[in-house]
Amino acid sequence: MRRVQRRAQYELAKPTARVAGVTLTGLGLAVLVAVYAVALWRMPGWMNATDPRDR
């Protein structure tokens, strides 16, 4: 009987953990995309590629 109760508790906990994992993964990917976009946008300025003296 106890084994069945433990299994029932585990089955109830799984969806919450799955949602938390998917949410954290999504947030992590969103942060990576934002950092990548900022790097692409700002990188020429950081490398002085937009300096008029280079032309």
Secondary structure in CASP SS format (residue, H / E / C, confidence):
PFRMAT SS
TARGET T0000
AUTHOR 0000-0000-0000
METHOD secondary structure of the structure
MODEL  1
M C 1.00
R H 1.00
R H 1.00
V H 1.00
Q H 1.00
R H 1.00
R H 1.00
A H 1.00
Q H 1.00
Y H 1.00
E H 1.00
L H 1.00
A H 1.00
K H 1.00
P H 1.00
T H 1.00
A H 1.00
R H 1.00
V H 1.00
A H 1.00
G H 1.00
V H 1.00
T H 1.00
L H 1.00
T H 1.00
G H 1.00
L H 1.00
G H 1.00
L H 1.00
A H 1.00
V H 1.00
L H 1.00
V H 1.00
A H 1.00
V H 1.00
Y H 1.00
A H 1.00
V H 1.00
A H 1.00
L H 1.00
W H 1.00
R H 1.00
M H 1.00
P H 1.00
G H 1.00
W H 1.00
M C 1.00
N C 1.00
A C 1.00
T C 1.00
D C 1.00
P H 1.00
R H 1.00
D H 1.00
R C 1.00
END
